[in-house]
């Protein structure tokens, strides 16, 4: 799966690794729904760090269709609320 972190670039992420990130995605969705700004920022950073750690960066000059787009680390709670689907940012 190709994942784009807005403002940073793209990484390839093995589909099996996506499941590892679902718990953080659920935690992020709960923080957004509760309006917990501190928990939201902490969990968003952990989610993005997990994608960076588990994924392999694509070259900067590569532009592949992204299957998943995640917000930038400085995204607001409201911006992410607009991006959320029923099952969070990460399908599954």
C-alpha positions as CSV (number, residue, x, y, z in Angstrom):
1,X,0.0,0.0,0.0
2,X,1.2,3.5,-0.8
3,X,0.6,6.0,2.0
4,X,1.0,9.8,1.7
5,X,1.6,11.9,4.7
6,X,0.5,15.3,3.7
7,X,3.4,17.7,3.5
8,X,6.0,14.9,3.8
9,X,5.8,12.5,0.9
10,X,4.9,8.9,0.3
11,X,5.9,5.6,1.8
12,X,5.2,2.0,0.8
13,X,3.7,0.0,3.7
14,X,3.1,-3.7,3.6
15,X,-0.6,-4.4,4.0
16,X,0.1,-6.7,7.0
17,X,1.7,-3.7,8.8
18,X,-1.4,-1.6,8.3
19,X,-3.2,-3.8,10.8
20,X,-0.6,-2.8,13.4
21,X,-1.6,0.9,13.0
22,X,-5.4,0.3,13.4
23,X,-5.2,0.5,17.2
24,X,-3.7,4.0,17.0
25,X,-6.2,4.9,14.4
26,X,-9.0,3.9,16.7
27,X,-7.4,5.9,19.5
28,X,-7.1,8.9,17.3
29,X,-10.8,8.7,16.2
30,X,-11.8,8.5,19.9
31,X,-9.8,11.6,20.7
32,X,-11.3,13.5,17.8
33,X,-14.8,12.5,18.8
34,X,-14.2,13.5,22.4
35,X,-12.6,16.8,21.4
36,X,-9.4,15.8,23.3
37,X,-6.9,18.1,21.6
38,X,-3.9,16.9,23.7
39,X,-4.8,13.2,23.1
40,X,-5.4,13.9,19.5
41,X,-2.0,15.5,18.9
42,X,-0.2,12.8,20.9
43,X,-1.9,10.0,19.0
44,X,-1.6,11.6,15.6
45,X,2.2,11.9,16.1
46,X,2.4,8.2,17.2
47,X,0.4,7.1,14.2
48,X,2.6,9.1,11.8
49,X,5.7,7.8,13.5
50,X,4.5,4.3,13.1
51,X,3.9,4.8,9.4
52,X,7.4,6.3,9.0
53,X,9.0,3.4,11.0
54,X,7.1,0.6,9.3
55,X,7.1,2.0,5.8
56,X,9.8,2.6,3.2
57,X,10.0,6.1,1.8
58,X,9.5,6.5,-1.9
59,X,12.0,8.8,-3.8
60,X,11.0,12.5,-3.7
61,X,10.7,12.5,-7.5
62,X,8.3,9.6,-7.5
63,X,4.6,10.3,-7.6
64,X,2.5,7.2,-7.3
65,X,-1.3,7.1,-6.6
66,X,-1.7,7.0,-2.9
67,X,-4.1,4.4,-1.5
68,X,-4.2,6.2,1.9
69,X,-3.7,9.9,2.7
70,X,-2.9,10.9,6.3
71,X,-2.8,14.4,7.7
72,X,0.3,16.4,8.3
73,X,1.7,16.3,11.9
74,X,0.5,19.9,12.4
75,X,-3.1,19.2,11.3
76,X,-5.8,20.5,13.6
77,X,-8.4,18.4,15.3
78,X,-11.0,20.0,13.0
79,X,-9.0,19.2,9.8
80,X,-8.7,15.6,10.8
81,X,-12.4,15.4,11.8
82,X,-13.2,16.3,8.2
83,X,-10.9,13.5,6.9
84,X,-12.3,10.8,9.1
85,X,-14.5,8.1,7.7
86,X,-16.7,5.8,9.7
87,X,-13.8,3.5,10.4
88,X,-11.2,6.2,11.0
89,X,-8.3,7.3,8.7
90,X,-7.2,3.8,8.0
91,X,-9.7,1.4,6.4
92,X,-10.0,-1.9,8.1
